Amino acid sequence: MTESLDGLELRPVQLQDWPQLRDLRLRALRDSPDAFGSTYEREERMREASDWQWWIAGTPGESVVRSFVTQKDDVLVGMATGMVETGDPRTAHLFGMWVEPTFRRRALGAALLEAVSDWALNCQCDELVLRVVDGNESASNFYRREGFVTTSALPEQLRERSSVTTREMRRQLGV
């Protein structure tokens, strides 16, 4: 699956893409440090292919993972990742979604979201779940426009020792 979006390419990440995926993820963590459950400092230390294989394929017997990227020429400018855990095969999780600031407001986020949604449907999932940072109205509004609703799940801490909290949002698939 390769799709063209106004001169940009949308495609799934392949194993050999891990160095570019790493660079993109580090740019995302630098740009939006309070949007992700990890930190730039933690992931900057991950320098081997094996450190990044999970983002591309998951862990056999535990999870299936698929990351999608958008790129302009040879530079990755956006990403989104879907995961299905073997213990909950009807629910897909969306995370790691980010678009380079200069490429925002071009429908790349929606295209990445749809790529993950289509992948989740192919995995026979019924719903797509994500967590959005409390107070990030831009992201919350985007997800609402894309059919997500905030659930009654309690807020969760973004990561250990963080005062930032997140809310769960869900979207039914195949409706």
N, C-alpha and C positions, 0 to 999 in steps of 0.2 A: 504494500500500500504506500504509494507516494502521491501526494496531492499538491497542486500548485495553488497558492493563495497570493494573488497580486504580486507575482515575482518572487515569492517565498515558497519554499518546499516544506511540506509536513510529512514526516515519516517516522516509523518506529526506530528506536535505537538498536544498533547491532553491536555485538561483543567488541568488535574492533574500534568502535566509536568511543570507548571509555575515556581516552584522554580529553576529547572534546566535551564529553558529558561532564567530566570533572571540572574543566575550565568554566563551563556554563553554570554549574551548581555553585562554584566558588563566587562567581560574579553575582549570582542571586543572593547568596548569603551576605556578601558585602553590601549589596544594594538595600536589602530588606532584612536586616538581622532579627527583627522581632516578628517575622512572618513564618518562621520555620522552627521545627522541633530540634534542630541541630545548630551548630555554630560554625562560623568560618574557621576558627582556630582548631576545632576538632577535625573537620573534614579536610583542611589544608594538609594535615599530617597523613592523609590516606593517599598514597602515591603509587600503589601497585594495582595492576589490572584486577587482581582478586578482591581488592577493596571495593571495586565498583561493579563487579559482576552481579551483585544482588539487585542493583538498580535496573539491570537489563534482563535478568532471567529469574530472580527470586531464589528461594532455597528449596531444592527438591524435597518433597514430602511435607513441607511446611507452608510454602506460599508460591504463588505464581505472580510474577511481576512483569509489567510492560511499561517502558517509558517511551514517550513520543517527543519529538523535537520539531521545531521550525528552524529553518536556516535560510540565510541570504548568502548566495554564493557558497563559500566553504565555512561560513561562520554561523554557529548555532546561536539563535536569538530568543528561543522560548522552549519551555519544557513542561510536561505534566506526566505524572506517574500513576498507574493503577496497580492495585494489589488485591488478590483474592487469597485469603488464608484457607488452608485445607479444612480447618475446624468450622468454618462458616462460609461454605462455597456459594451461597446465594447472595452474599453482600460483597461488593467491590469497594475499595477505599481509594479516594483520589487524594494525592498529596504532591508536594514538591512543585506545584504549579507556579510558573513565573515567566514573565515576558520582559525582555530588555526594555527599559523605559522609552527609548526612541522608537520602538516598534509597537507601543501600546496604542489602543484605540483604532486598531486595524482589523479587528475580529480574529486575531490570532488566539486569544484566550478561548473564545467560543469554539474555534476549530480544534484546539488541543483538547478541550473538554469533550467535544463530540468524538474525537479519536479514542479517548479513554472509555467513553460510554459505549461506543460500538464494540470495542474490545471486550468490555464487561458483558455485554449482551451475548457475544460469541462464547464467553465463558459460562453462559446460562445463569447470570446473576439477575436478580430481581430489582436491586437497588444499588445506588452509588452514594457513598457516605463521605463526608469531608469534615474537617474542623477549620473554622475561620477565627482569626484573632478578634476578640472583643474590641470594638471601637474602629475596626477597619471597615468603614461604611462602604468604601468603594468596592472592596471585594465582596462584602455581604450583598450589596445591591446587584453586583454582576451575577452572583450565584442565584439570587432570587429571580432575576430576569431569565435565567437559564432553567428555571423550574425547580430549584431547591427550596425546601422549607426548613426553618429552624425547628429542631426537636425539643422535647422537654428534658433532654439529658442535662445533667448538671454541668456547669463550666468545669473545664480541666486546665491545669497549669500547662503552659506551652512546653516547658522543659524544666528539669530540676533546677531549683534556686532561681526561678524566674517569677516576677510578679505579674507577667502577662498571662491572661487566660484566654481560652478558646471556647467556642460554641460549636455544637454539632449541627450539621445540615444534611438533609437527605433528598434524593430525587429518585422516584420510581423509574425503572427502565422498561422499555417496551410497551409503554402505555400509549 
